[in-house]
Amino acid sequence: MQARITAIYRTNRVFLLNFSSLVGTTLTTSGLGFFYWWFAARLFTKEAVGLASALTSSMMLIMTIGVLGLGTLLIGELPRRPERSSSLIMTALIIVGSVSFILGIGIAIVASALSPEFQFLSSNILYLLLFAAGVGLSAIAQVLDQALIGLLRGSLQFWRNTVFAGTKLVLLVVAGLLVTDKTSIVIYATWVTGSLLSLGMVFVIASKQTIHWDTLKPDMRLLRKLRGTALQHHVLNLMLTVPGLALPLLVTTILSSSITASFYIAWMIAALASVGPTSLTTVLYAVGAGDVVALANKTRFTLKMSLLTWGLPYAIIFFFASFIMGLFGSSYAEQADWALRLIGLSILPQIVKSHYVPILRIYGRIGEAIRICMLGAVIELTFCATGAVFAGLTGLSLGLVLAFIVEATIMGPTVYRVATQVGHPASNLTS
């Protein structure tokens, strides 16, 4: 048994090291995030927490648009172009930071005009700039994290996220104890400050190692050659992330900002069950892009590991959902204990989707992935909205489970063919 484990480790050493760093990152940020929202629930009103969660979701949604697919592009291209990695990374960071900041200002102004909940953003120039800065910094951080995974430098992104999560937690507690005007923008400000400090830490560390960020010069011509591929990745990323990021806004619109707070906490806790599967398939894309021949073996490995790493966290979530939600307050448990169980369950069929997407990215069939995932996005939002209208937060969560089951049924055959293929990597993909 020990010899078998040793052989598996040696065969998948690079894969497992970067997977471990991603899991460590997510567990650390999720653990600190748990305490972050626990303190927020204790130190701020439920309405402030609900609106802050809507603000952060909006920030992430706009950031997803602003990154233009460049982070995903870097994961696939850096292993293929190691000699040009520095120019690619710096160029991407400048572009996504600028575009996301501008989008943040524009969309905040539009949102203020359309919704009374967000009118405070346009009424105060400092609030507007703070919101836009959060979008820009989040975009830079995401692309930088993905670039480090593409370089197989997972430990550095682990420390950046740890500093981010720890800093914003400390800032939240200080603000909750000392600030008298405890509004949603105060909570949001801790995110922005945490992002800024964590990025500063990475640049300091990187400048002392092999990646000399401070001396890099961007090369727009290099990235221009890859703009078509980047655009495809961007559209696909939007299809994957927009439904999830839109859900807090959907809950606020159909239900209430108070229920949004309960939903957001349940969503955050359920994400713990997705740590393993998400990290595994992220590294699968980075490794598979540089070694397509080994894709079938790596896919089988990640499928088995995904089931294993999902099962234990979900068992805890299922049996202790009421207790966990009750830590934030009795109303949280009353509104979202079954929502937590169902959201956690939805990750099981989502494992198929999380493998389907990187497989098609590796084979260059992004257009096909876009079409299927666009259909999936429509299914997710439709099922969730319908469930929310007829059965509140529990209905929305059940709709999410059913949506992912439908998607798994559509995407499953492709994942199965790749995992069981023999011979040339692409020989059985469409057979």
N, C-alpha and C positions, 0 to 999 in steps of 0.2 A: 504493500500500500504506500509506504513512504517513498519507494523508488518511483512509483507511478505519479505521485504528487510532484516529486522533484522533476520528473520528465515533463510534466505539464507546465510547470513553472519555467523551465528552461526554454521550452518551445514558445511560450507566450510572455517572456520576461518583459520586453518593452511594452507590450500591450497591457500587462497587468500593472506595471509601475504607473503608467499614465492613467489607467482606470482607477487605481488607488488614489491618485492625487485628485481626480475629479470627484470620487466618492467622498474623500476627506473634505474637499471644498464644500460639497453640498451638505454633508452632515454638520459641518461646523457652522455654515451660514444658516442652515435650517434650525439647528439647536439654538444659536444666538437669536435667530429670527423669532423662534417661539417665545423666548423671554422678552424680545423687543415688543411684540404685539401684546404679550401678557402685561407688561408694564404700561403700554399705551392704553389698554382696557382699564387699568387701575387708576391711571393718572389723568386721563382725558375722558371727555364725555363720549358716549357711544356714537352720537352724531358726528363728532370730530373724527373718531376712528373710521367710521364708514366713509366720510368724505375724503379722508386721507388715503384710504385704500383705493378709492376711485381715482384720486390724483396720481398715485403711483402706478395704477393700471394704465391710466391715460399716458403717463410718461413712457411706460414700457411699450405701449402700442405705437406711439409716435416714433420712439427710438427704433422699433422694428422696421418702420418705413424708412427711417433715415440711414440705417446701416447699409442699404442698397445691396444686400447680399454679399458684401465684401468680406465679412468674417468667414462665412461658409466657403467662399472662393479661396481664402487663404489656407484653410485646412486642407483643401485638395491640391492647391498649387505649390505650397511651400515644400512639400516632399519632392515634387518634380522639378523645382527651380531653386535649389538651395543656394546657388551663387547669387540670386537676385532677391533673396528673402528680405534683406534689410530695406531695400527701396520699396518693395511691395508693401511691407508693413507700415512704414512711415507715411507713404502716400495715402493708404487706406485710412489711417487714423485722422489725418488732416481733413480728408473729404467727409467722412462720416460725422466728425465733430461739428464742422461748419454747417452741413446740410441739416443735421438734427436740431441744432440750435435755432436755425431760421424756421424750420417746421414747427418747433415748439412755440415760438412767438405767434406765428400765423394761426395755428390751430387753437391756441389758447384764446385768442381774440374772437375767433368764430364760435368756440364753445361758450364764451361769456355772453355772446349775443343770443345764443340759442337756449341756454339753460340758466335759470336763476341761481342754481347751485354753484356755478362757476363764475358768476359776475364779478366776484372779488378779484379775480386775476387781472381783468382789464382796468379795474378801478384804481389799481396801485401799480405803478411802473416797476417798483422793486419786486413785487410778487410776480409780475409777468416775466422779468428777467431771471428771477430765481427758478421759476418753472422751466424756462427754456434752457437754463444752465444745467438743470438736472437731466433734461433730455439729452443734451450734447455730451455731458460727461458719462452718462450711462451707455451711450452709443460707443464712445471711445473705449470704455471698459470692456464691453462685450466683444468688440472686434479684437482688442488686445488679448483677451483671454483665449479666443479662438485661434489667434495667431500662435500663441504659446503652445497650444495643443498640437497645431500643425507642425511646430518645431520639436514636438515631443519634450517640451520643457514645462510639464504639468506642475511641478513643484512651485514655480514662480507665480502661476495663476492662483494656486492654493493660498499662498501668503497674501496676495492682493485681496482676495475675497475675505480672508480671515480678518485683515485689518479693516476692511469696509464694514463687515458685520459687527465687529467689536466696537468700532468707533461710533457708529450710529446708535448702538445700544446705549453706550455711556452718555452720549449727547442727549438722547431721548429722556433718560432718567434725570439728568441735570435740568433739562428744560421743564420736565413735568413737575419738578420740585421747586424751581425758582421762578419760572415765567408765570405771570398772572393771567395773561390772555392766552389760554390754552386752546388754540384753534388748530385746524387741520394743516395750515401752512407751516406751523411750528414743527409738526411731525415730518412733513415733507422736507423741511430744511435740514433735518438730521441726515436724510438720505443723500442730499446733495453734498453736504460737508464730508460725509463718509466716503463718497465716491472720489472727491477731490484729494483727500488725504491718502487714500489707498493707491491712486494712480501716481501720486508723488513718490510714495514709497517704492513702487516698481521701477520708476525711472532712476531713482538713486541706486537701487540694488543692481539693475541692469547695466548701468554705466560703469560698475566695478567688475562686471563679468564679461562674457564674450559678446554680449549684445550691447553695443555702444549707441544707445538711443540718442544721446545728446549730439552726436556727430553725423547722424544720418541726413541724407538729402533726398527729398522725394523725387520720384521719376514718373511724371504723369503719362509719358509715352508708353511705358511698360504696362500700366494699368489700362490704358485706352485700348490696347490690343486684346485685353481680356474682358472688355465691357459687355460683350454679348453673353458670355458665360456668367458673368456677375449678375446681369439682369435676370437671367433665368433662375439663378439661385435665389435672387431677391424675391421674385414672384412666388416661388415655391415656399420660401420662408414665411411670406405673408399668409399664404394659404394654411400653413401649419400653426402659426401663432396668433393670428387675429381672433379666431373664435375664443380661445382661452382668455386673451386679454380683454375681449369685449364682454365677457360674462359678468364681471362686477358692474359694468355700466348697464347691462341688460337687467340685472337684479335691481339696481337702483331705479330704473325706469318702470319696470313692471311691478315691483314690490315696494321697497323703501330703502333709504340709506341706512336705517337701523339694521335691517335684515342683511344688507350688504356687508356690514361689519361681521356678522356671524358667518356668512358665506365665505368671506375672505380668510377668516381664521381657519375654517374647515378646509378650504382649498390649500392653504399653506401647510397644514399638518398632513393632509393626504399626500402632498408632494414628497414626503419622506419615503413613501412606498415606491416612488418612481426614480429614486436616486440611482439605484443599481442599473435598471434597464436604460435610462437616459445616458448615463456615463458610459456604459458598455457600447452603445451604438455610436456615440460621438467618437470614441477611439476606433471603432470598427471602420468608420469613414476615413479617418486619418491614416490608419494602417493599410486599409484596403486600397486606397488611392495609390499607394506606393508599391503594393504587392498584390495585384489582382489574382494571381495564381492561387494564393492562399485564402481567397475569399470564402470558399465553401467551408473549409475547416474552421475559419474564424467565425462564420455565421452560426454554425452548429454550436460552437463554444459559447457565443454570446446569447443564443436562445436559451440554452440550459441555465446559464448564469443569471439571466434575466428573471426566469421563473423562480429561481432560488432566492435572489435578492429582493424580489417583490413579496414572496410568501410570508416571511417572518414579520416584517414591518406591518403588513396588512392584518395579520392575525392579532397583533397588539391593538391596531386601530379598531378592528371590528368589536373586540370584547371590551375595550375600555373607552369607546367613543364618548359616552356620556360623561365619564369622569374627566377625560381630557378637555372636552369643551367646557365642562363646569369650572375648570380652573380659571377661565376668563370671566365667569359670572353665570348665574343660573339661567339668565335669558339666552345666553349663547348655547347652552346645552339643550334648552327647550326648543330652540329654533333649528339647530343644525346637527344634532347627534346622528340622525339617519342620513343627512346630507354628507357628513364626513364618511360614513361607511360606504355609501354609494360612489362617491368620488374616488375613494381608494380602490374600490372594485373595478372602476372603469379603466384603471391602469393595466389590468390583465389583458383585455383585448387590444389595448393600445400598444402592447409589446410588438405585435405584428406590424403596426404602422411605423413604429420607431426603427424597425429593420428594413421595411420596404423602401423608405425614403433614401437612406444612405446607399442601398444596393443600386437603385436607379441613378443616383448621383455618380457613383463609381463607374457605371457603364455608359455614362453620358446621355442617359435617356431622361433628361430633366423635364422635357416637354410633356412626356407621358405622365410623369409624376405630378406635374402641375395640374393637368386635367383631372386626374383621379383625386388629388388632394383638394381641389376646388370643389368637387362634388362632395367630398367629405366635410369641408367647412360649412357648406350649405346645410348638409344633414345635421351637423352638430348644433348650429344656431337654431335651426327649425325645431328640432326635437327638444332642445332646452327651453326655448321660448314657449312652445306648446305646453310642456310640462309645468313651467312656472305659472302660466295662466290658469291651468286647471287644478294644480296641486301644490302651488307655492314652491318653496325652496326644495322640498323633498322631490317634487315632481320634476323640477329642473335637473336635479342630480340623477334621477332615474332616466331622464331623457338623454343625459350624457353617456350613461352606460349603454343604452340601446344604440346610440349613434356610433360608438366605437365598435360595437359588435357587428353592425352593418359594414363598417369600413374594413374590419378584419376579414370578413367574408369575401370582400372584393380583392383585397391585397394579399391574402394568405397564399393563394396558389403560386404567385411569383416568389415569395420568400421560401416556400417549400421546395420549388425547383432549384433555387440557388443552393440551399442548404444540403440537398441530396445529389447535386450534380457530380458527374465523374468526367474526367478528361479536361478539355479546354474550358476555361472559366465561363465563357459565354455560350457554350454549346447547347445547354438545355434551358436557357433563360426563357425562351419563348415557345419551347416545344410543348 
